Amino acid sequence: MRIDLLALSQIIDKSVLQKELNYINEIYNFNLTLDLWCDFINEMKPIVNGQKELFT
Amino acid sequence: MKVFEANITHQVSDYLNDILKNVVTIEKANQKMRKALGFIHFFDNEEDLQILKETISISQNIVSEPDRAEYGDFQTNTDLANKVALHLTTKNVSPEIVIEPTCGKGNFIVASLKQFDSVKKVFGIEIYKPYVWESKFNIIDFYLNNPTENKPEILIIHSSVFDFDFKTIAKENGTKEILIIGNPPWVTNSKLGSLNSSNLPKKTNFKNHNGLDAMTGKGNFDIAEYITLMMIETFQHQKGNIALLVKNTVIKNIVFDQFSKKYHISEIEKYCIDSKKEFNVSVEASLYYCKLNSNPFFECAEFNFYNNSKAKLNFGWLSDKFVSNIDTYSIAEQIDGKCPFEWRQGIKHDCSSIMELDKVNGHFVNGLKEEIKLESDLVYGILKSSDLKNTVIKETRKHTIITQKKVGQETNYIKYDFPKTFQYLSEHQDAFNARKSSIYNNKPPFSIFGIGDYSFKPYKVAISGLYKTFHFTLVLPQNEKPVMLDDTCYMLGFEKLEFAVYSLILLNSETTVQFLQSITFADA
């Protein structure tokens, strides 16, 4: 699918993100936070980028 | 009244009676029809002349009409034909040559004669002989009611459009402005084939599909699309225009193909009509218009035919991307790329009566209404496209038996580890053997497809592949087991609930909806 989630994650308004998360937590009785957001972003980054960082 | 199974008014019948009164030879008859009304070869043979003269001298001749579905026959009503021709005059269309490649009863020819004073020659091609005559009679009727109208040369030719030599017309009239107008049949070649119709183009892989694509259905094409492309290819270097009523899918395909074909057409426009009102059919269709002999253009402006002052949107190629709304795409294009996670399709088993189970009063019941007993280990909840309505799903209507953890895995373990399940599956071996698809050939018994490690991820974000929806759903485990999806669904699988929810929020965001709206065609 053509949706670049990494690009999307970088343009989304964080307040909107938090608001949506709060809504889902309330309706579906979750207890989720944005604590893992950075891990999520890193998961999406290509391995090549990581290799470049290693050598810079 | 009918002659040659074609409707003829008394006015036309009386006229022909009069003009052919003392005429006995075909040469004389054709000479008279040409001099009076511009028809070339009004009669193809002596027999037609004799039959016509005899028939119109008798007051009544009633013959029932055969089934015209074979030919995708939906005659354009005169009102619509006139509106199309009138609309073309607002675009300064002023043809010397008019061609209607599948002219039917000639309504577009009559509309063209009415609107365009510049016409010097008309070609109507029609496979159904009664309509050839009805076209001629309708044209005569038009002239009798409008005696001062311009009378170009008119050729109504009894021929299949696939056999007719359009190239010669192009060659002989290279400097003249041409208009190709009409309503080619909205039927596919496979539909015609199933009706045993002989009116098919010669078998040709005209879209150059590879073998597998041709075998698996991409070889099924729309006849109107074929005819439209044939007209574009033949006349693209000639001054003129094309205006044809076709399905919206055809227009989308033509604009799509422009990227590779680079036909010399521009000002490509789509005027949406109300097919239900005009033809009493439920398919979306429009007037396709383009200008010939231009630098290739790769966009199409879309209008409402009945209120066409301003384009609703533009679709087509933006650089190397084919989009359904160029303006909306420009807003969301930054997210057009590759998803960092791999999208997967769900389970395929082609054996729903055996493999899809309902839970009734604590028992599993299969599609044959048999109550079955089997171990629960291989039974998983499964969702279909129609189930993906809500944002979060925690339980399923249906269950399925997952016989493998990856494609091609041996299934003999089931006999030893899950004997009841094995017994059930074995008792219905015939159903598995009856699966038509060749993908099951030489595979372990009870094989399934669309299965892998991803299928067993606990948290999934899924979307229907069948319905025109842009809403993504979070699928949670059921009874601590991952839920499966069928092959009509697409999904991402996650180990962490947070990742699944973050993805869900991103995918259901307004930016994503705008993006998806700008790359999908709702009507085609």
Interface residues (C-beta under 8 A of the other chain):
Chain A: M1 R2 I3 D4 L5 L6 A7 L8 S9 I11 I12 V16 L17 E20 L21 I24 I27 Y28 F30 L32 T33 L34 D35 L36 W37 D39 F40 E43 M44 K45 P46
Chain B: Q334 I335 D336 G337 K338 C339 P340 F341 W343 T391 V392 Y490 K496 L497 E498 F499 V501 Y502 S503 L504 I505 L506 L507 N508 S509 T511 T512 F515 L516 I519
